[in-house]
Amino acid sequence: MMKAYDRLMSDLVFREDFCEDTLAKATQQKKGRSKPVKWATVAACICLCTALLFGTAVAVSPGLRAILIPNSHISSNEEPLLPTEPNSSAESNMDILTARYYKLDGELAASSGFGSVFPVKSKGSLSFYTITEEGELQKAGAPRRIQKDITYKWRTWSLDLELYRGEVLTIRDEELIYPLEEGSPLTLGRWEDNVWMPILVDPYTFEIEDPVGNITFVPDEDAHKTYIHGNPDSTTVLIRSELANEQERYYYGNNQSGQVLLLGEGEPGQWSVWGDRIYSYEEGILSQWTEKGTALPLFGGKPCSYDQAGFAYCWEGSDLRVLDLESQGSYLLADLADSFPNPVFTHNRVGTKFCIANADPQVGSLGVNAIAMVDRETGTMVTLDRDPSMKERMMGWLDHDRFLICGTIDEQWYICLYEME
């Protein structure tokens, strides 16, 4: 992680749409561990929005079923029409996929996160750009600033936020811009007797939701620090106590009944909470845990890979079986084995589409030589073999429909924007 990112993470915790740490994710898939999350006394967490179930996708069960989505592969390699003038664009139509290419007038200033706003440094000055709904790259207008004091249980937090492009909420840290996902709350935290407790705040109405609810928890004496993790409109929380020797103790909590159940101990990141469910990943086996402390192995108990972005997958011949833990959607994606030996997943903010990138962390950048875009609502997928000349630095969803990759070609900065027709 970049130093600026680490500095921000001491105060903010978020799950990004756009992230440079996809390199780390690709590595973690092989190791079978998610990175431990950093928390601070005052933290803001951008939570992934809850997606709707698609079609006939079924809830998690040991006998998991999946929707087969055929592969509409674009046979030829990508030949981008690169614009020559700064801040200009060019468009290329490739069957069911449209690509737009933008040349930046300078260097992208963000190191690990951007969304509605692109900070660009040119000749020592910093400018902010956006991509309009019509696909034009233009300078961003002045942001609307939000300053608000939030008080809850005798604790006050002072918010200082900025709105770009209408109602797209962003958090700015020096030259870095971080988008808040649509419909996602801010998560503010407080310490009580060595336990970090969150509250969820609507950044527009400032309504407060307390995911801790009726839970009263006293950590064991050997616990250094304890953190409670909860999601909006969920009765389930994950309680995580840090122990000696880089071990952690995990508990299942119900914020309505106040019930707390010991799950076990393990390495950092071995247990995680998505939506209203808790999962563990150990020795290649992903399991869902019930309120009774029972583990239900997924994928029939067979080994799988687990992406810290909330996707689990395994290969079935030439097809890729994918489970989205956030939406509980299960998909069988046809004929991806050759193009995606090392897949990295990201989904859009409303959960209607997701993208798979084949990333090679050995090349000194993301190394994205192929992408697959999947539309959950229509059951369609398209894959593209990308131009190998780009050194990718970032990738993710610009909005609900457009996926972008940003990097350099011959030392010039470009944005590649892809959209399914």
N, C-alpha and C positions, 0 to 999 in steps of 0.2 A: 504494500500500500504506500501511496505517496504520503509525504510528511503533512501536507495540507489536509489530506483526508483523515489521517490519524488525529490531527488537531481538532478537526470538526467532530470526529466520533467521540471525543472526550465529552462533548456536550450533546451530540445528536446521534441517534441510532435510527437507521432506516433500511428498508428493503427497497433497492433501486430498480427502476425500469432500465436505466442506463448505467452500466458498470464496467469498470476496467478489471474488477476482480473475477471476471469470468475465467481468467487464467487460473486463479486459485480454485475455482469451482471445478474446472476440468481435472485438475490434479486431485481434488478431494474425492471425485467420483471413483477414482482408482483406489484411493486409500480407504474409502468407506467411512469418512468422518466429516462432519460439518465443523466449520470453525466456531470457536466459542464467541458469543456475542459480548461486546463491551457495553457496560451500563455506567451511568453517572448519576449524581444526585439530581440534576435537572437534565432530562433526556427527552428528545422528541423522536418518535418512532413513526416512520411512514409504513403503514401496514398494507399488505396486498389486499386488494378488494376481493370480496367473496363472489365467485362466479356462479352462474346458474348451471344446473345439470343440463347436459346436451343430449338430446335424443333419448335413446334407451339406455344410457350409461347407468350402471347400477352402483349402489354403495359398496364400500370396501368389504370384501369377504374373502375367506381362504379360496373359494372357487371363483375368482375374479373373472368377469367376462368383459369383452372389449368390442368397440365398434370398429369395423374394418374401414379404413379410409384409403382409397386407391391413390397411387402416385402419378401425377401429371408432370413428368420430368421434361424440362426444357433441354433438348438434346445437345444443342451447341453451347460452347463456353460463352460466358459473358464477354461482350465487346463494348465496353462503356463509351458513350459519346461524351468525352470530357470537354467542358467549356474552357475557353481560353482567357476570357476576361474575368477579373475578380468580381465576386458577388453575382455571377451569372449562372445560368443553369441550362441543361440540355436534357431531352427526354428520349427514351428508347422503349418501344413496345415489343415485348417478347411473348407472343401467344397470350396466355392468361395472366401475365405478369407485366407490370409497367415499372420501369426504373427511371428515376430522375437523378441527375448528377449536378452537384453544386461545387464551385470553386470558391474557397474562402480567401478573403483579402488579408492574409496573415496567418497566424498560428492559433489553433484552438487553445484557449487558456484553461479550460477545465481539465482536471487530471483524473477524475473518477466519477463524475456525475453531471448530467445535464438533461434537460427535457424541453420545456417550452422556450428556453432562451439559450443561445450559444454565445458565450463570451469569447471574443476574438481579439488577440493582441497583434497590433500592426504598428511598426515604427515607434515603439515605446508607449503607445496609447491603447486603451482598452475600449472596445465597443461591444454592444450586445445586439444580436440578430435573432430573428424568428423566421420560421417558414409558415406562410399563410395557408389557409385552406385551399387556395387556388394553386399552391405549389411554388410561390415566389419567395425568394430570400430577401428579407428587408430588415432594416434597423428597427430594433424594438423601441417603443415609446417609453416614456418615464414610468416607473412602477408606482403603484398605489401602495402606500405604506400602512401597515396595521400595527398599532401599538395597543396592548391590552394587558391589564393585570388580572390574573386568575387566582381566586382565593378558594381554598377547599381544606377543611379540617385544620384551620389555623395556620395554613401554609400559603404563601403567595408566590406566584411565578409571573415574571414580566415577559410578555411576548413581543417580539419585534420582527414582523414578517413583511414580505413584499409581494404584490400581485402584478404579474406581467400578463399581457395579452388578455385583458378582460378579467376573467375569474380563475386563471391558473395560478394557484398559490405556490410560491417558491420560498425557499430559505437560502439566504445568501451568507457566505462566509468568505470575506475578502473577494477574490476573483472567481470563486466557485459558486455555481447556481445549482440548487437541488430542488427538483419538483416534488410537490406533495401529490400523491395519487388521488384521482377523483373519488370523492366519497370517503376518503381515509381520514381518521382523526389524528391529531397530535397526541403523543403519549408523553405526559409529564410525570416525573417520579419524585418520590420522597423517601427518606430513610426513617424507619421506626424500629428502634431496638435492633439494629444491625440487619433489618429486613428492608429491601428495596421494594416499594409498592407503587404501582402505576395508577394514573387516572387518564382517561381518554377524553379529549376535548374537541368538540366540533369547531374548526377554525373560522366558521362563518357565523354560527349562532352562539358559540361559546358554551353550549350545553355540555355537562360533565357526566361521564359514565365511569363508575368505579368497578373494574373487573374483579377486585378482591372481594367485594360483597360481604358476605357473612363469615368469611374465613378468618379465624384467629390462629396464627401459627407461631410457635416458639421453636426456634432452631435447636438442634442438639448442640452440646457443648463443644464438639470438635468442628463445628461449622465456622469458617472464617467470615463469609458473607453469604447472604441468601437473597435470591431475586425471584419475584413472582411475575410470570408472563401470561398475559391474557389478551383475547381478541374481542372486537366489538360484538355485542349481542350474543355472547357465548357464556354458557354456564361453566365451562371447563377452564381451569388454569393449570399451568405447569409451575411447580415450585422447585427451584434449583439451588442447592447449597454447595458452595465451594469448600472442598476439603484439602487436606495436605496431599502431596505427591501428585498434583494435577488430576485428582479424582473429584467427582461430583456425586451428590446424592439427590435423587429425584422423587417428587411426590405428585400424585394426582389430586387436584382439588376441585370441589364443586362449590361455586360461590353462592348458590342458593341454599343448599342444605348445610354448608359449612364443613362437609366431610373432607378429610385429608387422608390419603392412603399412600403408604410408602411403596414406590415402584422398584427401587434398587439403586445400586451405585454403578458408576462407569466413567468413561472418559468424557471430557467436555464435548458437547454436541451430540452425544449418543441418543438422548431423548429430545424431541422437539414437539411443538404444538402448532397445528394447522387447523384453522377454523375451530371446530368444537371437538377435535380429536387429538389424542397424543400418540406419537409414534416413537419406536426405538429402532435403531439400526446397528446390528452387531454381527460381525463375521459374515457380512454380505446378506444377512436376512433382515428384511423390513417387516415390522409387526405393528399392528394397531392394538392399543391397550384399552380395556374396558374399565368402568368405574369399580369393578370388583377386583381389579388387578390381574386380569387374565390377558395374556398376549395372544393375538390372532395373527399368525404369520400370513403375509400376502404373497402373491404369485405362487400359491400352492406350496409355500415353504421353500421354494427354490431361490438360489442366490440371485441378487439383482444389484444394480447400481443405483445410488441415491444422490441426487443433485441437491445441494443446499438451497437452491431456489424453490424447492418444493415439488420436484418431479422425481419419480422412480421409474426405472425401465429395465427391460431384459430383452435379449434377442431370441426370436423364434424363427430359425432359418434365416431367410433374407428379410424378414419383417421385424419391426421394432414395436414391442408392447410397452405402452406408456401409461402411467397413472399420475394424474394431477391431484396431489393431496389437498389442495385448496378447494377445488370444485368437486372432488370425488369422481371426476370424469375419467373413463378408461378408454384407450384407443389402441388399435392395432394398425400401425402405419406400414404400408406395403413397400417393399423393395428399397430399404434404406441402408442395408448392411454395407454395401460397397462405398457409399458416399459419406457415411457418418460413423466411422469407427470410434470417434471420441465426441459425442454430442453434448452440447450445452444448450439449456432451455431458457427461454424467457416468454412470458405471456403479457398481453396488453392489459391495461388497467381495469377493463370491465370483464376480462376473462373470456371474450368471444373468440380470440385467436391466440395461437402461440407460434413461436418460431424456434427452429432447431438450427444451430450453427455447428459445423465441424471445426473445432479449434485445435490448433497445434501449438502448445506452449513452448515448444523447442525452437521456434523460429524467431524469437525475440519480440514478437507482437502477438496478437490474437491468432493470426494465421488462419483466417476464415476462408477456406477454399470452397465451401458449399453451404447453402442455406436451404431449409425447407419451411415453408409457411403453411400453417394448418388453420382452416376455418372450421371451428367447432359447429357453427350453426348450419352450414351448408354441407358439411362432411366432405370438403374438398381439400386437396393438398397439392402444392407445386414445389418442385425442387429445382435449384439452379446451381450450376458449377460456376463459381465466381472467378473474376479476373485475378490471377495470382500476383500481379504487380503491386497491389496495394499493401502497405503495412498498416494493418488495422490497429486502432487505439481504443475505440469504444464501439459499442453496439447496443441496440435496444429499440423499444417502441416509442416513436414520436407521439403518437396518439392511438386511437382505437384501431386504425386501419393501416397505418404506415410504419414500416420497420426500417431503421436506418443503421448504417455502418459508417464510421468516420475514421479517416486515416490519411496517410500521405502516399503520393505517387510521384516519384522523381523529386522528392523534397517539397512538393506542393500539397497543401491541405485540401481534401475533398470530402464531401458528404454524399453517400449513396443512399437513396431513398427508394424502397420497394413497396409495391402495393398490388394485391391480387385484384383482378377485374371481376 
